[in-house]
Amino acid sequence: MITFDTKRRLFHLYNANFSYYFYINKLNYLIHLYSGKYLQNVDIERLTERYAERYAYLDNNKEVCDESYYFSLQGANFECATFNTADKRGSFAIIKNVDSSLLTDFRYVSHKIIQGKEPIKYLPHAKIQNCKEVETLEITLKDVRSEVYLILYYSIFNNLNILIRNSKIINKEKQDITLLKLASTELDLIYGDYELISTYGTWSKDRQLEVSKISHSKQIISDNHGGRGFYHNPAIIIKEKDTNLFNGNAYGFELIYSGNFSFEVSADEFNQTRVIAGINEENFSFTLRYNQCFNSPECVLAFSDKGINGVTNVLHDFIRQYILPKTFAFKERPILINSWEAYYFDFDTEKIIKLIDEANSLGIEMVVLDDGWFGNRDSDSSSLGDWQINKDKIDLEKVITYAHEKNMKFGLWVEPEMISPNSKLFSEHPEFALYKRNIKPTLFRHQLVLDLTNPKVVDYIYSEIKEIFKKYPIDYCKWDFNRYLSEIGSLYVGENNEGEIYHRFILGTYDLLNRFITDFPNVLLETCASGGGRFDLGMLYYSSQIWASDETDPTARVDIQYSTNIFYPLSCIGAHVSARPFLTYQDKAIIAAFGTFGYELDPIKLSEEDKNQIIGINKLIKEWHHVVTEGDYYALKSPVNSNYAAWMTVSKNKKEALVFHFNFRREPTYSRYIKLYGLDPDLYYFNSLTNTIIKGDFYMNVGLNISAPLDEGKAMLFVLKAVNSLEKTIYEKIKMKNNEKRDKIF
C-alpha cells in the first residue's frame, strides 16, 4: 500500500482504486504530484513544470538561480506549505520562534513505513483492530532555522479509498516556542475548476446544503464556537465541475474533531486548488516547552470517481467500521420516545409510569426521561451541575424497574459540561465556571460552561454522573450541550495562555466522554448540542448517534437529513416523529425511518386511529430498518432548488432496498421516473407500491414510475425485495388469477 522509489525519492500510497503520489525534491520539500484514481506510475517532470518565476536566492551577495531545476515557491504543489516565504497561498503551520520570527519552513529529514496505525493520545481517531488493513507513512521534517520538527502521518486503507492525515510538532529548542497554527492535512490539486460542497445553518435549520464555485478568493469553512456551532460543519466535498451524484471525481474531507476548525479553500494565480484543514487558528496559540509536542486531529480524505454518492459510500463505510463504538455500529437501535415534548419539566413518577404504559402498548421499546429530574430543575434557570436526583419529583428506581418489567429500556438526559449560576455547585465552586473574571459574562439559557481545561473539574463532574449510572441500570444516555463558549477565561490555564483554552476544553470533553464509555460500554450514548450543533466524527467516536436537529417539522427535516446523509451514515442520525400538525404520522414516519427512529410526543393525546397507525409503523420499522442501518445510501434527487427530494438505501447483498420520495408543493400529473441505483441488474425485485416484479436493470435504466398527482408534502416509501425464479413464477400465476389490486406498504 506504500512504496518509496529511492532513486526518484517518490512516495506512492495506493490501493486497487486510489493513488496518492508525492516526492522529495532537490531542496527537500515534499511536493504533491497526484491524488485520484489508481495510477501505476507518474511523470515527475511533467507534473512539476510551472511557467512561474524560478527558484533563486542570494548567497554571499550573489544571486543564484538553478536553471537546471524547474521549481517555484509561488506555484509548487506542497504537502505542507511554508509561512512567510515566497508562497503566499496559505500555510500548513505557523510558529513564533525563539527569536520571535514567524518564518516557518519545514524540509524532509527521514521517513519510515509502519504496518497498521498508532492511536493519537487524548484525541479521537480511526480505530484499527487489524493492522493488516492499514499502512502508515511517518515523515520527519525539520525547520530550516530552528530545532523544531514536524511529523506528518499518512494512513492508507487497503479496502477503502481513504487516506487519513495528521501532524505533530515537537520542540527541540531549549526555549519555549508558540504554535499559532497547525493543520491536519493539505491537498494541492493541479486543476482549478472545482466546486465546493459544504453545509451551513443555525438552530433548527441545521446543515443546509450549499454548492459554490471555488474562486480565486479564499473561502473559509470554519467554526469558532468552541464546540456547539451550527454555522458550519467540519465536513466538505471538493468536486470537479461536471461531477454529479453518480459520475465524476470528488474528494471528501472530514475532521475527527469537535472543537474550533477551519477548511481553507482557494484557487491560486496559476489556477490550481489548495485545501488546508485543521484547528481554527483564530484564538489559538499553544506554548511548547523543550521536548513538548502538539498533535493535530486526524483528517479523513475520501476519493471516488463515481460522483458524490461514491464519496458518500466510502465515508459511510469508513465511519461505521472505524469510528463508531463497536458495540452499536451495526446494531439496530430501540425505537424510543422522549418525555420532553410530552411534559417538558412538568412530570412526576406517575406521569412517567403512564408514559411507559402507553409507549409499550404502541410497540415503542425505550422511554427517555429528559431534562428536569435533578436538583431544583423545574425550569432551565437553575441546577445544572447539581446531579442529584430530585426524589420529591421522580422515583428513578421505580420507573426504571417498571420499564424493565415491561421488557422496555430506559434512558436519561444529562448536560455534564454546563453549570447554572443558580446552583449549589456554583455557590460552592464559582472557580469551576469558564469565563473572564473582570467582565460580566453572557448567559445563554441562564447557564455558563464548566472549565473542563481543569482536571479537577473533570474529575468532579464525572464522579457525579458516574454515581447515577453506576447506581441505576440505565440503558441509554442523551448527552446535551446547549450553549457555546464566549468571554472565555480560565483560572486554571491563566491569562497568559488563553489561546489554549478552546482546544484544552474539547480535550476535557473527550476525557469525560472516554471515561463514560469505558465504564458503561453497553449504555447507548447519543450526543446532542441544542439539536445538531455538534455533529462530527469526534463525537461519533464516543457516541453511536447524534440528535440531528431540534427541528422536527417533517418538511424541514427532509432538507436537514438530505445534507447530513451525504457525510454521515443514516444509522447515527437522530430522527424522530413529533406531534407537529403538518402531515400524517405515516408521512412523518417515512422521513424519520431514514435515521435512528423514535417519537417526540405525548401518546396519551393520540386518537385511536393515530395509535393504530403508529403500531403498524413500528412493526414495519422493526422489519425493514436494518437496510437503513447497514446498507449503502444513494441520493437520487436533491431538494435544493427542486420540488422533490429522493434517496434510497440498499442492503449490502443487494436483495433489499428502501426508496424515499418527497414532494414539497402540490403538483398535477407529471412524467416522473426516478432512476434507482445500487441494485443488482440481474435480480428481479418485488415492488411494494405497484405489487409487481421487475428486473433491477429496468429500475436503474428507466426508473421508478411515480407519474401521478402528488399532494403537498407527500412522503412515499417503496420497498424492493429480490425474489428467486420460483417465487417469481408462482407470484405471477397468482396475480394473473386473482387480478390483485395495487397494495401500498403504508
N, C-alpha and C positions, 0 to 999 in steps of 0.2 A: 504493500500500500504506500510505502515511502521509499524512494530511491534517491541516491546522490551520485551524480556524474562528476567524479573528481577532476577530470580534465577540463570540463566546461564549467565546473562549480555550479551545477544545475540541480535543483531540487524538483522532484515530481511526486506530488501527493495525489493518489488516484484510487478509484475502484472501477468496476466494469462500465460505469456510466458517467463518470465525473473525473476531470483532471484539474489540478491546480499547480501551475509552474511558476517558479521564480529562481533567480540566480544571484550569486555574489559577484559584483562587478570588480573592475580593476582597483577601484577606490574603497572596496569592501562595503559598499552599500548593498542592501538587499533590494533587488529590482524585480517588480512583479511583471510577469510575461503573459499569463493566460489563466483564465478560470472559466470552465464551461464543460460542454460535452467532451467525453473522453477523446484525447489525442495521444497517439503513440509517441510523438516527438514534436519539438518546436524548433524554429529557426531563430536563434537569439538576435542575430544582426537585423533581420527583417522586422523584428518586434521592438527593437530599441532605436531605430532610426528616428530622429526628430529634427526637423528643419528649424531648429532654435539655436540660440547662441551657445557655442560650445563651451565646455568647461575650461576655465582659465583661472589662474591665481597668481599672486605676487610672491616671489621667492627671492630674498636678498635684493630687494628693489628692482627685480627683473620680472617681467611678465612671462609666464609660462602657459602655453596653450598646447594641449595634447592633440595635435592634428590627426594622429593615427587612431584616436579613440573617440567615438561619437557618443558623447554624454552631455546632458544638460540638466543642471539642477532645476531649472524652471519647468522643464517638460517631462522629466523621467517619471515612470510609474514606480512608486515605492511600496515597500511592505510596512515601513514605519517612517513617515515623513519627518524631516528636521523642523526646528523652530529658530527663527531669527537668522536664517541663512537666505540664499537667493530664492528658495522655494517659498512662495507666499500663498499657497493654495490650501492651507490648513495643516496643522501639525498633529503628530501622534502623542508627543509628550512635551511638557514644559516644566523646567526645573530652575528654581532660583538657587544658583550655585554658591559655594563658599565666598566667592568674590562678588556676590550679588548680581552677576550677569545672568541673562536668560537664554544664552545660546545653548541649544540642545541638539547634538549631532552624534548619533549612535552608529558605529561601524561593527561589522562582523568580527568575532573572535574565534568562536568554535561552535560545534553542534553535536548532538547525539540523537539517535533514534531509539525509542523506547516501545516495547510491546505493552499495550494497554494504555492507561491514563491515570495519573495521580489525582486524587481529590484536592480541592482547594480548602484550606483550613479556614473556618469561620464563614465561608460563603457557600450558598447553594451551587450545585454543579451537576453535570451529567453523571448519572450513577452507572458505572460499568461493573458488571459482575463477571463477565467472561472477557478476559484481556485479549483473547484472540480476535474479538470483534473490532478492535481499535488499535491503531498505531499512533504514536505521538512523536513529533519532531520538536526538540528543545534547542533553541538557538540562543547563544550568549553574545551580546553586543556590548561595546564599551563606548562611553562618551569620549570624544577626541581630546577634551580639555580637562577631564577630571576622572577620579576613581569611582565613577558611578556606572553601574551595569544595568542593562535592560535584558531581561529574559523573555523571549517570545515562545509561546506554546501553540502548536498546531496539532489537533487530533482529528484523524480521518477515519471514517467508519467504512467497513467493507460491505455492509448490507444496506446502507442508505447514502444518498447524496448529501451528506452532512460533513461540514468541516467546522470544528469548534476552535476558537482562538481566545486566548487571554494573555496577559503580560504581567511581569513583576519587575519592580525597581529595587535594586539593592545599593545601599550607600556604603562604600568602602572608604570614603573620606573620613579623616579624623574629626572633622567638624560637622555640624548639622547642615542639612540641605532642606529646602522646602519644595515639595512636589505640588505643582499648580495644575497639572493636567496629566492624566494617563489614560489612553484609550485602550479598549479591549481588542479592537480589530480595525484594520484599514483595508479597503479594496479599491485599487486604482484600475479602472476599466479603460480600454483603448478607444471606445466609442463614446460619443456624447449625446446620442439621440435616444434618451431613455425617459421613462415616465416613473413617477414615484407614487406608490400606493401607501397611504397612511390612514390613521383614524384620529378624529378629534371629538370633543364633546364637553358635556357638563353634567351636573347631577340630573338624573332621569333621562338624559339624552346621551347615553354612553356610546363611545366608539362609533361615530358616524363616518362612513367611508368617504375618502377624498382621493381623487386621482389628479395629479398635476404633472405638467411637463417639467423635467429637470432643466433649470435655466442656468445662465452663466452668473447669476447671483446666488449666493449661498442660501440654501434652505435648511433650517434647523428644526427638527422634530425633537422637542425636549420637554422636560418637566422639572420644576423646582419646588414642589410642594412638600418634599420630604417623605413621600410615600403615597398619600391619598391625592392623586392627581387625575382628574377626568380629562384634562385638555388634550393630552397626547398619550399614546400607549407605546411601550418600548418594543415595538414590532413594526417593520416596514417591508415592502417588496419593491425592488428595482426591476423594471421590465423593459424589454425592447419595445419600441413604439408600436409595432404591429402585433405584439403578443396579446392573445386574448385568453379566455378561460381555458381553452383546450390545446392551443398551439403556441409555440414560440418560447424563447429563452426568458427566464425570470430567476431572480435571486431573492431569497427571503432572509431577513435578519431578525433575530430575537435575542435580547439581552436576558440573561438569567440573573435578574437584579430587580429590586423593588424600591430603590431609592431614586434620587435625582439622576436623570440620564439625559443623553444627548445623541442624536444622529445628525451629523453634518453632511449635507449632500450638495454637490455643485458640479457643473461643467466648467472646465478651465479655458484659457485662451486658445488652447490647441484642440478644443472640442473633445477632450477626454473627461471622464467622470470619476470623481473621488468620493468615497463614502468612509466616514470615520465615526465609530460608535463607541460609547463608553459612559463613564460617570460624567455628569454635567460639571463643567469647570466653574460655573457660576457658584459663588460662595463656597468654593472648595480650595483648601490648601492643607497639606499634611507634612508635618515635620518628621524627618527621618534622621535619627542619630546614627552614629557609627555602627555598621553591620545590621542595621534595621532594614526591613523590606516592606513593600506595599504591593498587594495583589489586586489587579483589576478583576471585575466579574467576567465570567465567560460570556462570549457572544456566539450564537449559533448562526452559521451560514448554510442555507439550503439552496440547492440548484435544481432546476428542471428545464428540459427543453420541451415539455408538454404543457406549457402555459401556467396560468395562475393555479389551476386545480392541481397540477403536478407538484408545485411548491407546497400547496396545502397538504397533499397526501404525505409528502416527505416529513413535513413538520408534525402532523398529527401522529404518524408512526413513531417518530423520534420522541415526542413528549410522552406518549403512552408507555414506551419501552424504557426510557432513560431518565425521565423527570418525575412523573407522578409516583407517590408512595406505592410500593409493590402490592401492599395488602388490598388496595382498592382499584388499581389502574385498569383492570379489565373486568371488574366485578360490577354486577348490577346493583344500583343503589336503591334503597327502600323509597317507596312513594311516601312523601311526608306532608304534614300540614303544620303550619306555623301559627302560633297564637296571636301574633302581633295585630294583624288586620281584623281579627275577631274581637280582641279585648283591649289592645294596647296595654296600658298599665293597670286597667281595671279588671283584675281577676282574683280568684281565691281558689282554694283547694277543690271545692265542689264544682266550680266552673271548669277547671281543667279535667276533673273526672268526667264531667259530662261531655267535654270535647273529645276525650279518649273514646267514650262510648259511641258517639256519633261518627267519629272518624273510622272506627273499627267496623261499623255497620256498612260503610261505603267502600271497604276494601283498601283503605289507607293503612300504611304499615308503620308509620312513625309519627309521634306528636312531639313538637319542639316548643318548649317554653321560652319565649323571647324575653325582652327587657322587662325589669320590674320586680324580680324575685329576691333582691338583696338590699341590705341597708334600709334606708328610708326612701326607696326609689319608687315614688308614686307619680313622678314626672321626670323629665330629663334635666332637672335643675339641681340634682344632688346625687351623692352616694357613690359615684364612680371611684373605685379604689377600695371601697368597703365591701369586700367579697365575703360577707357573712349572710347566711340565709335569713330572710325576714320570716320567722316561724309563725308570726301572727297572721301572715298573709298566705303562706303556702307551706304545706306539709310535703316537702320534696320526697321524702322516703315513701310516703303513702302513694303519691301519684306515679312514681317510678315503678313501685311494686305492682300497682294496679295495671299499668300499661303492660308490664311483662307477663302478668297473669292472662292478659288478653292476647298474648303472643305478639305484642307490638313493641317497637323500640321507642326509646325516649331520648330527647336531645335538649341541650341547654345553651342559651345565649350568654356570651361574655364579651367584655371590651377591655382587655388587660392593659393596653398601652395608654389609657386615659385616666385622668384624675379630675374630680369635681372640687372647685374651691369650697363648696358646701358639702364637706365630707369629714369624717373622723380622721382619715388618713392625712388630709391636707392640714388640718388643725394641729396634728402631732408632728408631721414631717413636711412643712412647706418647702424644704430644700429638695424634695423629690420631684417638684414640678420643673418643667423645662421652659424657662423664659428669662429675659434680661431683667435684672432686679431694679434698674434705675428708671424704668418706664412702667406705664400701666398697660399690661398685656391685653391683647384682643382675646375675647372669648367667642367660641363657636359652640352652639348648643350648650351654653353655660359651662364649658369644660376647658381644661388645659391638657397638655400632653405630659406624660411621665418622662423623666430624664433617664432614658434607657442607655445613655452613654455610661451611666454609673452602675457598676456591677452589683452594688448593694441594693439598688432599686430593683434590678432584675431579679436578684435573689429573693427579695421580699415579696414582690408581686407574684412570682411563680409559686412560692410557698403557699400563698393564699389560694391560688387557682388549683394547685395540686391537691390541697386538702379536700376540696369539694369532689374532684373526680376520683380521688382515692377512696373517699367515704361512700360515694353513691355509684351504683352500676349504670353510669350514663353511656349511651351508645353513640352519641353524636354531639359535636360542638360547633356552634356558629360563632366565629371569632371576628368581631366587628372592629372598625377603625373609622370613627365618624368626624374627625376634624384633621386638618393638615397643620404643619409646623409653621409658626410665624414668630417674629420677635425672639428668635432663638438665643438662648444663653444658658450655660451650664455651670453651676458652681463646681462640678467635678472636673470638667475639662478646663475651665478657666477662660478669661478674656483673651489671652494671647493665642489661643488655639481654636477660636470659634469656627474656623474653616474646616475643622474636623468633625463638627457636631452632626451634620446631616448623615455622613457615612457611618459614624460611630452609633448613631441612633438606629439605623437599619441593621447594623450588626447586633445590637441589643435585642431588636425584634426577632432576628433569626435565632439568637440564643434562646429566647423564650419559646419559640416555636419548636426548636430542636429538642429542648427538654421535654416539651409536651408530647411530641410524637414518639420519643424514646420511652417515656414512662407509660404512655397509653397508645400503643401501636394499633389497637383494634377499635379505637374511637374514630368514627368517620368525622374528619375535620373539614369544615367549609369556612373559608375566609371571606370577608366582606369589608368594604370601605365605603359607607354611605351608598351601598349598591356596588357598582363595579369600578370604584375609583382606584383600586389596587389590583388590577387583573394582569398578572405577569408570570413568567416562568419561575421567578424567585419564590413567589407564594405557592405555586403549584408543586414545588419541590417538597413542601411540607403538607399542603392541603390537597386533597383529591379533587376538590371542586371549589369554585368561586361564584358567589352570587353576582349574576351578570349585570343587574340593574334594579334600582328601586322602582323603576317604571314597569308596571305590569299591564299597561294598555296593550292589547294584542297587536294592533297595527304598528305602534311604535316599536314593539318587541321584534317585529319582522326585520326592521332596519338594523336594530342593535344586534340581533343574533346573526344576521347575514354577514355583517362585517367581522364579528367575533369569530364566526366559523372559519374564516379564511386562515386565521393564525392559530386557533386553539381547538383541540378535539371537543366534540359535542358532549362527551361524557363528563367534562369538567365544567360545563356552562350551566350555572344555576338558572332554571327556568320553571316558573310556576303559573298556575291558573288562579286568577283572582276574581273577585266579585264585581269588577268593573262592568258597567251596564252595557257596553257596546259588545255585540256578538254573543253567540250562544256558548255554553260551556263546551260543546263539541268543537266549535271553531277555535276557541281559546286553547283547548287541549291539543289540537293538532299542531299548533305552534309550539306549545311548551313540551310536546313529545320529543322535539329535537333538542333536548337538554337533559338535565338531571331529573326533572319532573316532580311536581308537588303542588300544594294548594296554599293560597293566602286568602282565607275567607272564614266566615262563621257557618259551619254546616247546619247548625240549628235553624238558621233562617232560610234554608233551601226549601223549595217546593218539592213535592213527591216526584214530580216529573224530572226536576233537575237532579234529584238524588238518584233516580233510576238511570239517568243518562251518565252520571259520574261513576256509578257502579260498573256500567258497561265499558266506559272509557278505561277504568283501572284494570279490568280484565284484559283488554286489548294491549295496554301498555306492558303488562307482565308477559304477554305472549310475544310481542314484537320488539320490545325496546333493546334487546341485545344487538340488533342490527345498528342501532344508533351508537351504542357503547363501544362496539368492537369494529364496526365496518368502515369502509372507505367513503369519504364525503366528496360530493361534487356540486359546486354551484352551477346552476343551469341558467338562471336569469337574475340579473342584478336589479334591485328595486330603485337604484339611483337613476333619476330621470326616466322612470318607467312606471306603468300602472300595475306591473306584475313583479312577483318575486317567485323563484322556483329553485329548489335544490333537492338532492337525493342522497341516500346512504345505501351502500351495497355491502353485503356480507363478504368476508374475505374469500369464501368459496364460490361467490357469485351466484348463489342459489336463492337468495332473498334480497329484496330491495324495498325501501320505503321512499316514495316520491312525494314532495310537498309542492303545492302551488297556491299562491295567494294573490288576489286582485284587490286593489285599494278602492277604486271607484266603480260604480255600476257601469256595465257595458253590454251592448247587444251582441248578437251572434257575429263573431269574427272567426276567420280561419286561424286557429291556434294549434300548432303542433310543437310540443316541447320535446326536443331530441334528448334522449337519455344517454347515459354514459356509464362505463364500467361493468356492463352486463357481459355475459358470455354470448357471443353472436350465434353460437350453435345450439344453445339451450332454448327450450320452449318455456314460456312463463305464463302462469295463470294471473290475470288482471282482476283485482277485487272490484273495480268500478264497472268494467264492461262485461265481466263474467265470461271472458273469452280466454283462449290460449293462443299466444302469438310468439313467434321466434324472436330472440334477442336482437338479431341484426335489423329487424324491422323497426324496433323501438329506437335503435341508435342511428339509423339512417333516415327514417321517415318521422318517427316521433310518436308521442302520446297525444291522441286527438282530444282536445277539450274545446272544440268549436261549438260553443253554446252560449246563451245569455248568462252572464255572471252577475250576481248581486254584489252590492257594495260590501267589501270586507269579507268575501267568501274564502274560507280556507278549505283546501281539498287535500286529502291524503290517499294515495294509491299504494296498494301492497302488491308487489310482484313476487310470485313464488314459483321456482322451477319445478317442472313435472317431468317424469320419465315417459317413455314412449307408450307404455301400457296404460298409465294414468291418463295420458292424452287421448288415447283411443277410446277408453271407457267413458271419459267425460264427454267427448263429442257425441257418442252414441246416446247418452242420457239427455244431452242438451237438445239433440235433434228430436228425440222422442217427446220430451216434455215442453219444448219451446219455452225454456225458462226465461224469466224477465231479468233485467239487469239488477244486480244487488250491489249495495254500497257497504263498505266496511263499517262506516259510522251511520 
